[in-house]
Amino acid sequence: MDKRQTVQLPTDVSIITTYRCQMRCKMCSIWKFPTDEKKEIMPKDLEKLPALKFANVTGGEPFQRRDLEDIVAVLFTKAPRVVISTSGWHYEKIIKLAAKYPNIGIRVSIEGLSQRNDDLRGRQGGFDNGLKVLLKLRSMGVKDIGFGITVSNQNSEDMLWLYRLAKELKLEFATATFHNSFYFHKDDNQVTNKDTVIKHFEELINELLKEKSPKSWARAFFNLGLINYIRGGKRMLPCEAGLANFFIEPYGDVYPCNGLEDRIWKESMGNLHDYSTFEELWYSVQAQRVRDLVKICPKNCWMVGTAAPVMKKYIKHPTGWIFENKLRSMMGKEVCIDKIPYYNVGQDPLQGDLDYSRMKPFTDTKGVKPDPDLPLVEE
């Protein structure tokens, strides 16, 4: 093995099983561009994956797949934890799958209280279906369950009520905010009432810091990153997409993340169908080229899929912030968001810089070549 090797096999995967979806969400246009069911990746394609720690199954709506149970069966041979992100619309299918795999994780997307959710997700009854699913799963003893909200201009106050609901029901609660990407087929998602939305995120952070759970404190740090993103600041920690984590698109293309945009840059690391093993794809020249593009990517995305791995890798920085602000919380003081930290851990200063005048490397991404000092040899 080359002693200079730096690239390891990944630990986390998100599999976009389909772009078919029965919802009509305002912040996501996936449903306008459904994939061809006959061309979507098959369970057998996922047998190429290496041993992982975590697999997320997403869409579109994963429960549109008739073979979802087969996909889950394969993934449980690859990772001890498998979580499905769903709208919660397909009640019977979800309950049936959870009965067979009681250790499955289920995350239901809920964008607000009843009326707000159904308006933003474009289907009447969506909130009721989602809540019913979660309550049924809880009664079945399924533990890894919860819901998440994508915060936009219209639902940040509802975020606080949903957090309180999740706390009362002992459910996991995840947050995200508007992003633009090829994945969502959106380029106009933007928080315009920033002061209001940031104020509600600040309230959430203060509530999370009052809890006794270190996981809640880490989520407070993550939500600080969302405030920073809304303000247009550079990521607090670097993006290392395409190292610990990766995405598989419905037709088999592997991407470092789901935040790429055609207007900035978007390039596949390779397609699963073109390689006999996953390792051949992961250690290819093209995969390294994409990782080099990530290093200077100007987007300042802050999504859990790419934020969580670096929060763990550079744990001393989140820990320092948590320690300081937990003490403040214990003394009855609120978190200070006037100056959000930027942690320099050696990342390229171009990364996450939203000044588009500095985007020259992306005017012609074909000019970016893999770093010759990073030989790619399987561990």
N, C-alpha and C positions, 0 to 999 in steps of 0.2 A: 504494500500500500504506500502511495506517495505521502511522505511525512508532511508535505505542505497542504494537504487536503483541508479544506475549510467547509465544504458543503456536505451536510448530513442529510439523511432521509427525513422527510417531514413527519410531523406528529398529528396534524389536524387536516381534515378535508371537509369541504362543503360541496355537496353534489346537487347541482341544479337538475333535477330529474326531468323537468318539463317546463315549457313556457305556457302550457295550457292552464287556464284558470277561470273559475266561474265568477270571481269577484270582479268589480269594476272600480278599483281604487283610483282616487284622484291624484295620488302622489306616485303612482306606478302605472305604466302602460304596457306591462308584460302581456296582459290579456288581449291587446290589439295585435300581437305578433305571436300567435300560438305556434308551437313546433309541430312537425309532422310526426304523429304517433309511431308510424312505421320506421322512422329513422332515428328515434331517440335511443340513447345508450341502453344496453341490455344488462341484466344482472351479471351475466357471464363476463362482460367487459370489466366489471369491478373486481373480478377475481384476480386481476393483475396488481391490485393495490398492495402496498407493503403493510407491515404491521403498524398500526396507528394507535394513538391514545383516544382520539375523538373523531366522530363522524357526524356531520350535520346533513340532514336530508331536507332539501328545500325546493322551491319552484319559482314561479307558478304555484300551482297547488299540487303537492306530491300525491294526494289521494285521488287525483285524476288518473294516476297510473294504475292499471289493472294488475300489474305485477309488483306492486310496492312491497308486498309481503316477501317476495323472492329477493328483492333488493335488500331489505332489512336482514334477511337470513344470511346473505353474503357478508354484509357489513359487520355483523356480530362475530364473524370469523376473523375480522381484521381489527376491530376496535372494541374495547370493553364498554364504551359508552356511545350510544347512538341516539341522537335527538332529531325529531322531525318538526320542522316549522310549518305550520298550517293555519288556514283561516278558521278551522273548526267547523266548516260547513257540512262536512261529510260525517255526521255523528255516528251512524251505524258502522261505517268502515273503520273509524278511529277506535271505537270501543272493541270491535272484533280483533284488531291488530294488537291492542294493548292487553287483551285477554290472553293472547298467545305469547306475547313478549312483555311480561309485567315490568321488566327492567328498562323498557323503552322510555325515552324522554319525549315529552310533547310540549311544544311551545305554541300557544295560540296567539295570533296577531289580533289585538283589540286596540282600536284607535281613539277610544273615548267611552264615555257613558253611552247608554243605548242609542239615543237619537243621533248624537254626534258620530258615533262609530258607524252606524248604518248609512249616514250621509257620506262620510269620507270613504267608506269601502263599497259603496254603490249597490248594496243589496239589503233589503229590509229583512230583519230577523237575524242578521249576522251576529249582533251582540248576544242575543238570547242563545243562539246555537253554540257560540264559543264558551259562554259561561256554563251552559248545560254540560258540555263535554268535560270541562275541568272538574265540575262537581261530581260527575259520574266517575271519572278517573280517580278522584280522591276517595270515593266510596269503595272503589275496587282495590284500594291499597297501593296504587301506582304512585311512586314518590317523586320522580323527576318530572314535575309538571309546573307550568306557570304560563304567564302571558307577557307579551311585550308590546310597546307602543312606539310608533314613529311620530315624533313630535313635529308639528308643522305650525303654520300661522294660526290655526283654528282650535287646537286641542291641548295647549300646554297646561291650562288649568285642570282639565280632565285628567291629565297625567298624575296630578297629586291625589285626586280621588281614587284613581285606579291603584296607585301605590298603597293607599290606605286599605283598599279592598283586598289586595294581595296579602298585605300584612295580617289582616283579620283571618283570611282563609288559609294562611300559611302556604302561600304559593310563591314561586319564583317570579320576580318582576324585572324585566329588561327594558332598557330605553335605547332609542336611536333618534336621529333627526333627519330632516330632508337631505338627500344626497342626489347627485346626478350621475348617471352612468349608462353604459350600453345595456346593463342588466335591467335597469328600470325603464329604459327607452325614454328618459327624461333629460332635458337640459335646462329646464326653467324652474326647478325646485329651489326655492330660496326663502329663507326666513326673513320677512320684511319688518315685522313688529318685534325687533330684536330685544328691546328693553323689557317688554312683557314676558317673552319666552325665557329670557335669561333670568328674570326675577323668579319665575316658577322653578327653573332648574336649581337656582340657589336655595330655594325653600326645600326642594327635594334633597339636596346635598346635606343641609343642616339636619333634616329628619333622619337620613341614613347614618350620620355620624352619632346620633343619639342612641342608636341601636347597640346591642351587645355583641353582634356578630362581626368578625373581621371581614367576612365576605361583603357585608353591607358597607363597611368602611372603604373597601376596594372599589365598590360601585360608586361611592361618593367621588373618588378620584376619577373614575371613568366619566362620570357626568360633568366633572370639571373640564375634561377634554372636549365634551360636547359644547360647553359654553365657549371654549377657546375656538372651536371649529366655527360656530355661528358668528363669532367676532371676526373671523378670517385670519386668525393667528396661525403661526407655524405649529405643527404637531409638537406636543410636549415631549414625546419620545419618537424615535425614528420609525418609519415603516419598513418592515423586513418581510413583506409579502413575497411568497415564492421560496421561502426558506423553511419555516416551521409549518406554514399552512399553504393551501392552494385550493382552487375551485375547479370543478369539472362541469363544463357546459353541456346541455342536453345532447349535442351531436358529438361529444367526445373530446372537444378541445379543452386543454388544461391552461388555466390562467392563474396568475399570482393572486388575484383578488377579483372582486366584483364591482370595483369602483372605476374601472377604466372607461375612457370616453374616446370615441372616434375623433372628435375635434381636437383632442390633446394628444393622446396616443392609446393604442390598443393593439396588443400583439400576443399571440398564443405561444406558449412554451412548447407546444406540440400536441398531436392528437393521439389519444389512446389506441385508436385503430391502426396507427402507423408503426407501432412498436410491439415487439413480442413480449417485452417486460416493461414494467413501470420504471425500473432503474435506468433502462436505456434512454427513456424520455427525460427523466429527472437530471441525468448527468450529460445531456446532449449540449452541443455548442449553442443551439437555439435557446434552450432553457437558461443557460448562463447569460446569454445576451439579454434576455428579458429581466433577469435579476439585476443586471447592470443598469437597465432602464429604470427599474424601481428605485435604485439609489439616487437618481436625480429627478424622480417624478415630481412635478410641481404641485400636484393635488395635496390638500391638507386633510384628507378624509380621516374620520375618527369613528370607525366601526368596530364592534366587539371582535370580529374575526381577525383583524390585524392589530388591534390595540391590546387585547388580552395577552398574546404571546410576548410582546415586548414589555408589558407590565411585569410579567413573570421573569423575563430574562434580566431586566434591569431593576430588580425588585427593590433595591435600596432607595431608589428615587420615589416611587409611590409610598414606600414605607415611611420615609422621612416626612413627606407631606401629610400622611395619615396621622403619624405620631403628633406632629405639631397641631393639626387641626382637631384631632380628638381631644387633646388637652384644652384647646379653646372651647370646644363644645362642653366639656366637663365643668368649665368655669363659667358656663352660661353665655359665652361669646359666640357670635356667628362666624362662619367661614369668610375669609377675605378673598374676594374674586377680582379685586382691582388690578392685581399683578399676577398673572398666571405664569407659572414657571416654564422655562424651556430648558430641557436637559441635554447638554452636549455630551454625547457618548461616542463622538467620532464620526457621526453621520455627515454626508455631503451637505454643505450649507444650501445648495440648490434645492434639496428635497423639501417639499411642502411649501415652496415659495410661490405665492399666488400672484406675484408681479409678473404678468405674462410677457413683459419685455425681456425677461431673463429665461425665456423658454426656447432659446435657440437650439438646444440639443434635440428638441422635438419637432423642429421644422422638417427634419429629414431623419427619422429614426433609423433608417438603413445605414447611416453613418456611424452608429454606435456599435462597437464591436466588443466581444467578451474580453475581460481583463486577462491577459496572458499569464498573470501571476496567480491566477486562481485555477489550478488544475483540478479537474473533476474526476475523482476516483472513488468508487463505492467503498464505504467503510467495511 
